[in-house]
Amino acid sequence: MTAVAQRLKHSYQKHWYAYAMIAPVVVVLGVLVVYPLVYGLYLTLTDADSLNSARTIGVNHIDATYKFVGLDNYQDILFGDTAYDRFWSHFIWTIVWTALCVALHYSIGLGLALLLNQKLRGRTFYRLLLIVPWAVPTFVTVFGWRIMLADSGVINSFLDSLGLPSPAWLEDTFWQRFAAIMVNTWCGVPFMMVSLLGGLQSIDSSLYEAAEMDGASAWQRFRYVTLPGLRSVSSTVVLLGIIWTFNQFAVIFLLFGRTSAPDAQILVTWAYYLGFGQQPREFAESATYGMLLLAILVVFTSFYRRWLNRNDQQLTI
């Protein structure tokens, strides 16, 4: 028996109870995460669609006839003749969508957190009120906004009463994108607010007292005390916000459906449309989009964490 096998045997004998406790979690993750990921990667290397995949019609079973094509799907999506319309235009919009939404989430959430961190009368009520958009299920919130943004909805009726033009929120590309950012901001601000409020309450009040005694203005206290004190919280919630917003499926899909607003589709909803919203359903192409999304987020997260670590090291010098 090799040294590695002996160490594994000793570890199992010593920690068998821990292995038994985590085994169900490993099995569930393997079934729900690892297997779909591996199978999706395999599909990206084929030309699978709804016409050549295995299927059962009545009592007749039709075997799969799709073929292995290697990296052709990646080549076609990224560099094919229609690559811009099929991938790069959606990629650019997804980046813009993510950047604007996260910036609005953070700035509005930080502003509300600063207000709620003050000694206000009825502060608890305001906190509960501002957390409602996060507590309400997303589909209820988005459907509510969809009704209000309709041509005869509350928003356009209000604009008409003021003599202002009423945009085609759900038809025109620019206003579709504007509406999507607005609705997603409404849904995402409460999380940022609660997280940053917790970070504000963890900052030692003596730091503010010392800064005030030194004659620091409100802006200087915010810049040199509040922002550094929120650094760890901010880096985490911004990273989570970017990942969630980049993959935000519910808002776009529920607001516009799976066939309307093609130019307002981000990559994740576009991948869903290719795989389930058209005929024939392009399983291989949709899976390729999924793998590209995963690769983009993995690369971004690694660079983001490296950038944070480098800044932390510079601050300690």
C-alpha positions as a Markdown table, in Angstrom:
| # | Residue | x | y | z |
|---|---|---|---|---|
| 1 | Met | 0.0 | 0.0 | 0.0 |
| 2 | Thr | 1.4 | 3.4 | -1.0 |
| 3 | Ala | 1.9 | 6.3 | 1.4 |
| 4 | Val | -1.0 | 8.2 | -0.2 |
| 5 | Ala | -3.4 | 5.3 | 0.2 |
| 6 | Gln | -2.3 | 4.8 | 3.8 |
| 7 | Arg | -3.0 | 8.5 | 4.6 |
| 8 | Leu | -6.4 | 8.3 | 2.9 |
| 9 | Lys | -7.2 | 5.2 | 5.0 |
| 10 | His | -6.0 | 6.8 | 8.2 |
| 11 | Ser | -8.0 | 10.0 | 7.4 |
| 12 | Tyr | -11.2 | 7.9 | 6.7 |
| 13 | Gln | -10.8 | 5.9 | 9.9 |
| 14 | Lys | -10.3 | 9.1 | 11.9 |
| 15 | His | -12.9 | 11.3 | 10.3 |
| 16 | Trp | -15.4 | 8.8 | 9.0 |
| 17 | Tyr | -18.3 | 10.6 | 10.7 |
| 18 | Ala | -17.5 | 13.9 | 8.9 |
| 19 | Tyr | -17.4 | 12.0 | 5.5 |
| 20 | Ala | -20.7 | 10.4 | 6.3 |
| 21 | Met | -22.2 | 13.8 | 7.1 |
| 22 | Ile | -21.1 | 15.5 | 3.9 |
| 23 | Ala | -21.8 | 12.5 | 1.6 |
| 24 | Pro | -25.4 | 13.5 | 0.9 |
| 25 | Val | -24.4 | 17.0 | 0.0 |
| 26 | Val | -21.7 | 15.7 | -2.4 |
| 27 | Val | -24.2 | 13.4 | -4.0 |
| 28 | Val | -26.8 | 16.2 | -4.4 |
| 29 | Leu | -24.2 | 18.6 | -5.8 |
| 30 | Gly | -23.0 | 15.9 | -8.2 |
| 31 | Val | -26.5 | 15.2 | -9.5 |
| 32 | Leu | -27.7 | 18.9 | -9.7 |
| 33 | Val | -24.4 | 20.7 | -10.6 |
| 34 | Val | -21.6 | 18.4 | -11.8 |
| 35 | Tyr | -23.6 | 16.1 | -14.1 |
| 36 | Pro | -25.5 | 18.9 | -15.9 |
| 37 | Leu | -22.2 | 20.8 | -16.3 |
| 38 | Val | -20.4 | 17.9 | -17.8 |
| 39 | Tyr | -23.3 | 16.9 | -20.0 |
| 40 | Gly | -23.6 | 20.5 | -21.1 |
| 41 | Leu | -19.9 | 20.6 | -22.0 |
| 42 | Tyr | -20.4 | 17.5 | -24.0 |
| 43 | Leu | -23.4 | 19.0 | -25.9 |
| 44 | Thr | -21.3 | 22.0 | -26.9 |
| 45 | Leu | -19.1 | 19.6 | -28.9 |
| 46 | Thr | -22.0 | 18.2 | -30.9 |
| 47 | Asp | -24.6 | 19.5 | -33.3 |
| 48 | Ala | -27.5 | 18.4 | -31.1 |
| 49 | Asp | -30.9 | 20.0 | -31.6 |
| 50 | Ser | -34.6 | 19.0 | -31.2 |
| 51 | Leu | -34.6 | 17.3 | -34.5 |
| 52 | Asn | -31.7 | 14.9 | -34.1 |
| 53 | Ser | -31.9 | 14.2 | -30.3 |
| 54 | Ala | -33.3 | 11.1 | -28.8 |
| 55 | Arg | -37.1 | 11.4 | -28.2 |
| 56 | Thr | -40.2 | 9.4 | -27.8 |
| 57 | Ile | -43.3 | 10.0 | -29.8 |
| 58 | Gly | -46.2 | 7.9 | -28.6 |
| 59 | Val | -44.9 | 4.4 | -28.3 |
| 60 | Asn | -42.1 | 5.0 | -30.8 |
| 61 | His | -38.6 | 5.8 | -29.6 |
| 62 | Ile | -36.3 | 7.7 | -31.9 |
| 63 | Asp | -32.6 | 7.4 | -31.3 |
| 64 | Ala | -30.2 | 10.3 | -31.3 |
| 65 | Thr | -28.5 | 11.1 | -34.6 |
| 66 | Tyr | -26.4 | 14.2 | -33.7 |
| 67 | Lys | -22.7 | 14.1 | -34.5 |
| 68 | Phe | -19.5 | 15.2 | -32.8 |
| 69 | Val | -18.3 | 18.5 | -34.3 |
| 70 | Gly | -15.5 | 19.5 | -31.9 |
| 71 | Leu | -15.1 | 23.3 | -31.3 |
| 72 | Asp | -17.2 | 24.3 | -34.3 |
| 73 | Asn | -20.0 | 25.7 | -32.2 |
| 74 | Tyr | -17.5 | 28.0 | -30.4 |
| 75 | Gln | -15.9 | 29.0 | -33.7 |
| 76 | Asp | -19.3 | 29.8 | -35.2 |
| 77 | Ile | -20.7 | 31.8 | -32.3 |
| 78 | Leu | -17.6 | 33.8 | -31.6 |
| 79 | Phe | -16.2 | 34.3 | -35.1 |
| 80 | Gly | -18.9 | 33.2 | -37.6 |
| 81 | Asp | -20.5 | 35.4 | -40.3 |
| 82 | Thr | -23.4 | 36.3 | -37.9 |
| 83 | Ala | -21.3 | 36.4 | -34.7 |
| 84 | Tyr | -22.0 | 40.1 | -34.0 |
| 85 | Asp | -25.8 | 39.7 | -34.2 |
| 86 | Arg | -25.9 | 36.3 | -32.4 |
| 87 | Phe | -23.3 | 36.9 | -29.7 |
| 88 | Trp | -21.3 | 40.1 | -29.5 |
| 89 | Ser | -24.3 | 42.5 | -29.6 |
| 90 | His | -25.8 | 40.6 | -26.7 |
| 91 | Phe | -22.5 | 40.4 | -24.9 |
| 92 | Ile | -22.0 | 44.2 | -25.2 |
| 93 | Trp | -25.6 | 44.9 | -23.9 |
| 94 | Thr | -25.0 | 42.4 | -21.1 |
| 95 | Ile | -21.9 | 44.2 | -20.0 |
| 96 | Val | -23.7 | 47.6 | -20.1 |
| 97 | Trp | -26.7 | 46.2 | -18.3 |
| 98 | Thr | -24.5 | 44.7 | -15.6 |
| 99 | Ala | -22.4 | 47.8 | -15.1 |
| 100 | Leu | -25.4 | 50.2 | -14.9 |
| 101 | Cys | -27.5 | 48.0 | -12.7 |
| 102 | Val | -24.7 | 47.3 | -10.2 |
| 103 | Ala | -23.7 | 50.9 | -10.1 |
| 104 | Leu | -27.3 | 52.0 | -9.4 |
| 105 | His | -27.7 | 49.2 | -6.8 |
| 106 | Tyr | -24.6 | 50.2 | -5.0 |
| 107 | Ser | -25.0 | 54.0 | -5.1 |
| 108 | Ile | -28.7 | 54.0 | -4.2 |
| 109 | Gly | -28.3 | 51.3 | -1.6 |
| 110 | Leu | -25.4 | 53.2 | 0.0 |
| 111 | Gly | -27.4 | 56.4 | 0.1 |
| 112 | Leu | -30.3 | 54.7 | 1.7 |
| 113 | Ala | -28.1 | 52.9 | 4.2 |
| 114 | Leu | -26.4 | 56.2 | 5.2 |
| 115 | Leu | -29.9 | 57.7 | 5.8 |
| 116 | Leu | -31.1 | 54.7 | 7.8 |
| 117 | Asn | -27.9 | 54.6 | 9.9 |
| 118 | Gln | -28.9 | 58.0 | 11.3 |
| 119 | Lys | -31.1 | 58.5 | 14.3 |
| 120 | Leu | -34.4 | 59.0 | 12.6 |
| 121 | Arg | -37.9 | 58.8 | 14.0 |
| 122 | Gly | -39.6 | 55.7 | 12.6 |
| 123 | Arg | -36.3 | 54.3 | 11.4 |
| 124 | Thr | -37.5 | 50.7 | 11.9 |
| 125 | Phe | -40.6 | 51.4 | 9.8 |
| 126 | Tyr | -38.5 | 52.8 | 7.0 |
| 127 | Arg | -36.2 | 49.8 | 7.0 |
| 128 | Leu | -39.2 | 47.4 | 6.7 |
| 129 | Leu | -40.7 | 49.5 | 4.0 |
| 130 | Leu | -37.5 | 49.6 | 1.9 |
| 131 | Ile | -37.0 | 45.9 | 2.3 |
| 132 | Val | -40.4 | 45.1 | 0.7 |
| 133 | Pro | -39.2 | 45.0 | -2.9 |
| 134 | Trp | -36.7 | 42.3 | -1.9 |
| 135 | Ala | -39.1 | 40.3 | 0.1 |
| 136 | Val | -41.8 | 40.2 | -2.6 |
| 137 | Pro | -41.3 | 37.3 | -5.1 |
| 138 | Thr | -39.6 | 38.5 | -8.2 |
| 139 | Phe | -42.3 | 37.3 | -10.6 |
| 140 | Val | -44.9 | 39.3 | -8.6 |
| 141 | Thr | -42.8 | 42.4 | -8.8 |
| 142 | Val | -42.0 | 42.1 | -12.5 |
| 143 | Phe | -45.6 | 41.4 | -13.5 |
| 144 | Gly | -46.6 | 44.4 | -11.4 |
| 145 | Trp | -44.1 | 46.6 | -13.3 |
| 146 | Arg | -45.2 | 45.1 | -16.6 |
| 147 | Ile | -48.8 | 46.2 | -16.0 |
| 148 | Met | -47.7 | 49.7 | -14.9 |
| 149 | Leu | -45.5 | 50.0 | -18.0 |
| 150 | Ala | -48.1 | 49.0 | -20.5 |
| 151 | Asp | -49.4 | 51.6 | -23.0 |
| 152 | Ser | -52.5 | 52.3 | -20.9 |
| 153 | Gly | -50.7 | 51.6 | -17.6 |
| 154 | Val | -50.3 | 53.9 | -14.6 |
| 155 | Ile | -47.0 | 55.4 | -15.6 |
| 156 | Asn | -48.0 | 56.4 | -19.1 |
| 157 | Ser | -51.4 | 57.7 | -17.8 |
| 158 | Phe | -49.5 | 59.9 | -15.3 |
| 159 | Leu | -47.2 | 61.2 | -18.0 |
| 160 | Asp | -50.1 | 61.9 | -20.2 |
| 161 | Ser | -51.8 | 63.9 | -17.4 |
| 162 | Leu | -48.6 | 66.1 | -17.2 |
| 163 | Gly | -48.6 | 66.6 | -21.0 |
| 164 | Leu | -45.4 | 64.6 | -21.4 |
| 165 | Pro | -44.8 | 62.0 | -24.1 |
| 166 | Ser | -45.5 | 58.4 | -23.1 |
| 167 | Pro | -42.7 | 56.0 | -24.1 |
| 168 | Ala | -43.3 | 52.6 | -25.6 |
| 169 | Trp | -41.7 | 50.9 | -22.6 |
| 170 | Leu | -42.4 | 47.3 | -23.9 |
| 171 | Glu | -42.0 | 47.9 | -27.6 |
| 172 | Asp | -39.2 | 50.3 | -28.4 |
| 173 | Thr | -35.6 | 48.9 | -28.0 |
| 174 | Phe | -34.2 | 51.9 | -26.1 |
| 175 | Trp | -37.2 | 52.0 | -23.6 |
| 176 | Gln | -37.2 | 48.3 | -23.2 |
| 177 | Arg | -33.6 | 48.4 | -22.0 |
| 178 | Phe | -34.4 | 51.4 | -19.9 |
| 179 | Ala | -37.4 | 49.7 | -18.3 |
| 180 | Ala | -35.3 | 46.5 | -17.7 |
| 181 | Ile | -32.6 | 48.5 | -15.8 |
| 182 | Met | -35.3 | 50.3 | -13.8 |
| 183 | Val | -37.1 | 47.2 | -12.8 |
| 184 | Asn | -33.9 | 45.3 | -11.9 |
| 185 | Thr | -32.7 | 48.3 | -9.9 |
| 186 | Trp | -36.0 | 48.3 | -7.9 |
| 187 | Cys | -35.4 | 44.6 | -7.2 |
| 188 | Gly | -31.7 | 44.8 | -6.3 |
| 189 | Val | -31.3 | 47.9 | -4.2 |
| 190 | Pro | -32.7 | 46.4 | -0.9 |
| 191 | Phe | -30.0 | 43.7 | -0.8 |
| 192 | Met | -27.3 | 46.4 | -1.2 |
| 193 | Met | -29.0 | 48.6 | 1.3 |
| 194 | Val | -29.2 | 45.9 | 4.0 |
| 195 | Ser | -25.7 | 44.6 | 3.4 |
| 196 | Leu | -24.1 | 48.1 | 3.5 |
| 197 | Leu | -26.2 | 49.1 | 6.5 |
| 198 | Gly | -24.7 | 46.2 | 8.4 |
| 199 | Gly | -21.3 | 47.3 | 7.3 |
| 200 | Leu | -21.9 | 50.9 | 8.5 |
| 201 | Gln | -23.1 | 49.7 | 11.9 |
| 202 | Ser | -19.8 | 47.7 | 12.3 |
| 203 | Ile | -17.6 | 50.8 | 11.9 |
| 204 | Asp | -16.3 | 52.0 | 15.3 |
| 205 | Ser | -18.1 | 55.3 | 16.1 |
| 206 | Ser | -14.9 | 56.5 | 17.8 |
| 207 | Leu | -13.3 | 56.9 | 14.4 |
| 208 | Tyr | -16.0 | 59.4 | 13.4 |
| 209 | Glu | -15.5 | 61.2 | 16.8 |
| 210 | Ala | -11.8 | 61.5 | 16.3 |
| 211 | Ala | -12.2 | 62.7 | 12.7 |
| 212 | Glu | -14.7 | 65.3 | 13.8 |
| 213 | Met | -12.4 | 66.5 | 16.5 |
| 214 | Asp | -9.6 | 66.9 | 13.9 |
| 215 | Gly | -11.9 | 69.2 | 12.0 |
| 216 | Ala | -12.8 | 66.8 | 9.2 |
| 217 | Ser | -15.8 | 67.8 | 7.1 |
| 218 | Ala | -18.8 | 65.4 | 6.4 |
| 219 | Trp | -17.3 | 64.6 | 3.0 |
| 220 | Gln | -13.9 | 63.8 | 4.5 |
| 221 | Arg | -15.4 | 61.6 | 7.1 |
| 222 | Phe | -17.3 | 59.7 | 4.4 |
| 223 | Arg | -14.2 | 59.4 | 2.2 |
| 224 | Tyr | -11.6 | 58.5 | 4.8 |
| 225 | Val | -13.7 | 56.7 | 7.4 |
| 226 | Thr | -16.9 | 55.3 | 5.9 |
| 227 | Leu | -15.6 | 54.0 | 2.5 |
| 228 | Pro | -12.5 | 52.3 | 4.0 |
| 229 | Gly | -14.7 | 50.8 | 6.7 |
| 230 | Leu | -17.1 | 49.4 | 4.1 |
| 231 | Arg | -14.3 | 48.0 | 1.9 |
| 232 | Ser | -14.7 | 44.3 | 2.8 |
| 233 | Val | -18.5 | 44.5 | 2.6 |
| 234 | Ser | -18.5 | 46.5 | -0.6 |
| 235 | Ser | -16.1 | 44.1 | -2.4 |
| 236 | Thr | -18.2 | 41.1 | -1.5 |
| 237 | Val | -21.6 | 42.6 | -2.4 |
| 238 | Val | -20.3 | 44.1 | -5.6 |
| 239 | Leu | -18.9 | 40.8 | -6.7 |
| 240 | Leu | -22.2 | 39.0 | -5.9 |
| 241 | Gly | -24.2 | 41.8 | -7.6 |
| 242 | Ile | -22.1 | 41.5 | -10.8 |
| 243 | Ile | -22.6 | 37.7 | -10.9 |
| 244 | Trp | -26.3 | 37.8 | -10.1 |
| 245 | Thr | -27.0 | 40.7 | -12.6 |
| 246 | Phe | -24.9 | 39.1 | -15.3 |
| 247 | Asn | -27.1 | 36.0 | -15.0 |
| 248 | Gln | -30.3 | 37.8 | -14.2 |
| 249 | Phe | -32.9 | 35.7 | -16.1 |
| 250 | Ala | -36.1 | 36.5 | -14.3 |
| 251 | Val | -36.4 | 40.2 | -14.9 |
| 252 | Ile | -35.8 | 40.1 | -18.7 |
| 253 | Phe | -37.8 | 37.0 | -19.3 |
| 254 | Leu | -40.8 | 38.0 | -17.2 |
| 255 | Leu | -40.9 | 41.6 | -18.4 |
| 256 | Phe | -40.7 | 40.8 | -22.2 |
| 257 | Gly | -41.4 | 37.1 | -22.6 |
| 258 | Arg | -39.3 | 34.8 | -24.7 |
| 259 | Thr | -40.1 | 36.1 | -28.1 |
| 260 | Ser | -40.4 | 39.9 | -27.8 |
| 261 | Ala | -37.6 | 42.4 | -27.3 |
| 262 | Pro | -34.8 | 40.5 | -29.1 |
| 263 | Asp | -32.4 | 43.5 | -28.7 |
| 264 | Ala | -33.0 | 43.7 | -25.0 |
| 265 | Gln | -32.1 | 40.1 | -24.3 |
| 266 | Ile | -28.9 | 39.5 | -22.3 |
| 267 | Leu | -26.8 | 36.4 | -22.9 |
| 268 | Val | -28.5 | 34.2 | -20.4 |
| 269 | Thr | -32.0 | 34.9 | -21.8 |
| 270 | Trp | -30.7 | 34.6 | -25.3 |
| 271 | Ala | -29.3 | 31.2 | -24.5 |
| 272 | Tyr | -32.7 | 30.1 | -23.2 |
| 273 | Tyr | -34.4 | 31.4 | -26.3 |
| 274 | Leu | -32.1 | 29.4 | -28.5 |
| 275 | Gly | -32.6 | 26.2 | -26.5 |
| 276 | Phe | -36.3 | 26.5 | -25.7 |
| 277 | Gly | -37.9 | 29.4 | -27.4 |
| 278 | Gln | -37.6 | 28.5 | -31.1 |
| 279 | Gln | -38.0 | 25.6 | -33.5 |
| 280 | Pro | -35.9 | 23.7 | -34.0 |
| 281 | Arg | -34.5 | 24.1 | -30.5 |
| 282 | Glu | -30.7 | 24.4 | -30.7 |
| 283 | Phe | -29.5 | 22.4 | -27.7 |
| 284 | Ala | -25.8 | 22.5 | -28.6 |
| 285 | Glu | -25.8 | 26.2 | -29.4 |
| 286 | Ser | -27.6 | 27.0 | -26.1 |
| 287 | Ala | -25.2 | 24.9 | -24.1 |
| 288 | Thr | -22.3 | 26.6 | -25.8 |
| 289 | Tyr | -23.6 | 30.0 | -24.6 |
| 290 | Gly | -23.8 | 28.5 | -21.1 |
| 291 | Met | -20.2 | 27.5 | -21.2 |
| 292 | Leu | -19.1 | 30.9 | -22.5 |
| 293 | Leu | -21.1 | 32.6 | -19.7 |
| 294 | Leu | -19.4 | 30.4 | -17.1 |
| 295 | Ala | -15.9 | 31.1 | -18.6 |
| 296 | Ile | -16.6 | 34.8 | -18.6 |
| 297 | Leu | -17.6 | 34.8 | -15.0 |
| 298 | Val | -14.7 | 32.6 | -13.9 |
| 299 | Val | -12.2 | 34.8 | -15.6 |
| 300 | Phe | -13.7 | 38.0 | -14.3 |
| 301 | Thr | -13.9 | 36.7 | -10.7 |
| 302 | Ser | -10.3 | 35.6 | -10.7 |
| 303 | Phe | -9.1 | 39.0 | -12.0 |
| 304 | Tyr | -11.4 | 40.8 | -9.5 |
| 305 | Arg | -10.1 | 38.9 | -6.5 |
| 306 | Arg | -6.5 | 39.4 | -7.7 |
| 307 | Trp | -7.1 | 43.1 | -8.0 |
| 308 | Leu | -8.6 | 43.3 | -4.5 |
| 309 | Asn | -5.7 | 41.3 | -3.0 |
| 310 | Arg | -3.2 | 43.6 | -4.7 |
| 311 | Asn | -5.0 | 46.7 | -3.4 |
| 312 | Asp | -5.1 | 45.2 | 0.1 |
| 313 | Gln | -1.3 | 44.5 | 0.0 |
| 314 | Gln | -0.7 | 48.1 | -1.1 |
| 315 | Leu | -2.8 | 49.4 | 1.8 |
| 316 | Thr | -0.8 | 47.4 | 4.3 |
| 317 | Ile | 2.5 | 48.8 | 3.0 |
